[in-house]
Amino acid sequence: MTAERVCVYTALTGDYERLNEQPVAARSSIPFVCITDDPELTSTTWQVRRAAPTFGLDPVRSQREWKMLPHVHLPEFDASLYIDNTVLLREPPERLLERLPESGLAMAPHSFRASVEDEFVAVMKHGLDETDRVLEQLHHLAIEAPELLQEAPWWTGLMIRDHRRPAVQAAMETWRAHMLRYSRRDQLSINLALHRAGLTPDALPFDNNESEFHVWPHRPAGWPARRQVPRRATALTPLLVRLGELEAQVRQRESVADSPAWLLAEDLSRYADRHPGRRLRLLLRAVKLIRRWAPWRDAARRPSRP
């Protein structure tokens, strides 16, 4: 599939980074659009488009919002090549955009993480987000789709997307929702978003750091160091196993405690403690009552016939 209305875009909020110029834009007829909340930002290679941040006190999540939803924030374009601000293009984008991916989405596999679980470990080890938020996300992913933890992660610094595809839109909306609910590190949630949308991206044969089309990370001299959230990395697998065991125990105890048989036995036990001489008769009575209750319970569980 092809598209006539295409662009290259990036998103920049707050003072997180300085804008990278893209000299290759001079050799391209495709517009280069930078979405930003900086009223003073100017550029010789980007068309600066100002927008109010979605979250005034959270510039990182505001940037992710623009990154994840091009079909919302760039409605005049059919497709786009998104690049993180730290990506420097080496070649005009026409070669990448001359034919859109069959799936509607193309990304490069992660070059130096073997699994999504490894990405979780790296985020905590390097203090890239709050550990409690990351652990909560990891735990929920392990419950909903544990097989995804062993999938190869995607590198989201460069993405080609067809804005018109419903599956692409659905995946991006889910991706955004998880970024808002859990960690702002978007590579932790992209696999689940794709899984829910039933979308398998076209894999770009790129090394993340360098290809004939790009260099990453490109951080000119004088850039401020990235702010980090220092946290101690945690061994993940034992924690997940223990959390799963505790949840199973809680569910089992709740199920037993809510059953009529358990409630009846509890009442009889209290009565027997007050009247020790009647224990045998009470036991026989309890057995009879439970037998009478069991067929009713089984019938209630069977679906009714139409």
N, C-alpha and C positions, 0 to 999 in steps of 0.2 A: 504494500500500500504506500502511496505517496501523499504528500501534503504540500500545498502551495504556501500556506501561512505558517512559517516556522521561525523560531528565534533561539538564540543562546541566552541563558539568563543565570544570574546568581542573586543571592540575597545577603544583605548586610545590615545588622542592627547594633545600636549602641556603640560602645568603644571596644567591642570584642576584638576586632581586627581592623587593619587599614585595607582600603580597596586595592586589589591587584589590577594593574592595567593589563590589557590584552592586545599587544602589538599586532597580532594576527588579524584583528578586526579590520585593519586597513586593507586587507586582501580578500575580504568577504563581502558579499552583498546581503548577508543575513544580519538582521539587527541584533545587537548585544544589549541586553536590558539588565540593569541593576536595580532591584527593589530595595529601598532603604528608608529608614526613618530619620536620617541625618539631613537637616535642612540646608547644611552648608557643603554637602558633598558635591564635588565636581569631578569630571573625568574627560579624558581625551579619546577614550575608546569605548566607553559605555554610555548608553542612553540612561540617564539617572531618572528613575521613577520613584517619587516619594509616596509613602503610605504610612498610615498610623499603625504602630505595633499593636498586635492583638492583646498582648500582656505588657502593660507599661513598665512593670517592675521585673519582668523576666525576658530580657532581650534574646536569650538563647532559644527559648521556646517560640518566641515570635518569629525568629529567623527560620526555625524548623517548619512553622506553619506555612510560610511562603515557599519553602523548599518542597514540601510534600503535596501542595495543592495547586499546581499550575493551571488546572482546568477551572479553578475558581478565581485565581488572582491574575491570570493572563487569558481571559476569555476570547480575545481577538485572534489567538493563535491556535492552530490545529495540533501542533506538535512542538516539542522543545528539546534542546540539549541543555540540561542543567549541569553546572559545574560549581563545586565549592569554591569559595574565594581563594583558597590556597592552591587551586589547580591552574596551571598555566598551559594554554593551548599552543601547540607547535605548528599545527596545520589548520587551514581554514575549515570550518565545520561542515562545509558542503559535502565532503566525502562521507562523513558520518551520517548525515541527514538525507542523503540522496534517495535512500530507500529505508522506510521505517521498519522496525522489527516486526516479524510475523505475530508475535504475542502482544505487541503494543508497548512493550517495555524491554529495554536492553540495559544491562549493567555488567560490570566485571566481577567475577568471583573474588573473594578476599585472598590476597596473595600470601599473607603470613599468619592467618588463623585457620586452624583445621576444622573447628566446629563452632557453633553458636555458644556452646558452654565455655569454650576458650575465650570468646569475646567477653562474656560476663566476668570471667576471672581477670582479664586484662583491665577492664573498666575499674574494678575494685582495687586491683594492685596498684594502678597508677593514679588513683584518686580522682577519676574523671566524673564521678557523681556520688551522691550520698549512698552509702552502703545499704542502709535499711530499705531505701526505695528500690535499689537494684535487687536485693535479696527477695523482696516481695514479688517483684516481677518474675524473677527466676522461679520462685515457688509456684506461682500461678501458671507459668508456661509448662512446668513439669507435670502439673495436674491435667491441663487441657490437652497438650500435644507434646508429650515427653520425647517423641521421636525427633522433633525439630531441634532438640539440644545437640544432637549429633550431626545435624546437617551442616554443610559448608556454608559459612556466612557470605553475605554480599557486601561489596564495597560500594557505598552510596555517594561517593564524591563526584561521580560523573554518571548521568542517567539520560537515556533517550526515551521519551514518552510520547505516545499518541494520546492527546487529551480527549479524543472522541470515544475511546473504547470504554464501555461500561465496566469491564473487569478491572481495568487500570484505575478508573475512578474509585471503585469499591475498595481496592487494595490501598490506595492512597488515603482514603477516609479512615480506614481501620488503623493504618500506620499512624496517622495524626492522633487518633483517639488514644492509642497506647503511649505515644510520646507525652500526651497531656496527663495521663493517669499514672504512668510509671517513670522510668528514666528518660531524660532528654537525649540520651545517646541513641540515635535512631537505628543504628545497626543491630541493636538488641531486639527490635520488634519487627523488622522488615520481613523476616522469614514467616512469622505468624500471620502477618497481614497478607502476604502472597498466598499462604496456605488457605486462609479463609475465603479468599476470592477465587480460588482454583486457578491461579495464574502462575505459569512457569516462565520466567523471563528468558529472553535470548541472552546468552553469555558472551560478553565482549572479550576477545582474546588479549586482554591487556594485563601486564604487570601493573599493580596499583601505583608504584612509584614512577614508572617511566614507560612510555611507548612512543611510537612514531608520531602520535597525536598529542601527547601531553607530558607534563612533568608535575609531580606532586611529592611532598609539599613544597611549594614555592613561597618562601617567606623572606622578603627583602631585608637587608640590613636595617636595623633600627626598629623593627616590629617589636611590640611588647610581648613578653612571654605569656603563654596561655595561663589563665587562672585555673587552679585545680582545687579539688575538695579532698584533702588528705584523709585517707581511711586505711585501716588495716585490712588486707585481703583475707578472705575466709575460705577454708576448705569447703567446697560446695557439695560434693556427692554425699558425704556422711550427714551433713545437715539436711539435705533433701530427703534422705532415707528416714531419718529420725522424725522429721515433720510428717512424712507420709504415715509412719507407724502411729504417731499420736492422733492424727486425724481419723485413721481407721478405728482406733480405740474409742474415740469420742463418738463416732457414728454408731458403733456397735452398742455402746452403753446407752445412748439416747434411744436407740431402737428398742432395746430390752426394757428400759425404764418406762416407755410409753405403751407397752403391750398390756392388754387386759389381764393376761395370765400373771405377769409380774406384779401388777397392782393388787390382784387378788391374793397372791402368795404373800405379799408384804403385809396386807391386812390380817391374814390368818396367822402369820408369824408373830405379829404384835399381840394378837388374842391368845396364842398359845403360851407366850411368855407370861401372861397374866394368869393363865389357868394350866399349869404343868400337867395335871392329871388327864387332860383331854387331848393331848398331843396326837395320839394314834387316830382317834375319831376325826379330828380336824384334818389330818393328812389324807384319810380316805375320802372325806368330803371334798377336799381340794382336787384330788385326782378326778372324781366324778364331774365336778364343775368344769375342769379344764377340758375333759373329753367332750362334754356337751358344747363347749365354746369352740373347739377346733373345727368341726364341720362348718359352722357359721363363718368362721374366719376364712376358711378356704373358699367358700362360696362367694364371700365378699371380694376376694382377690381375683376371682375369675371374671373375665370381661363378659358383659351381658350380650346375648345374641340379638341381632337385629330382628 
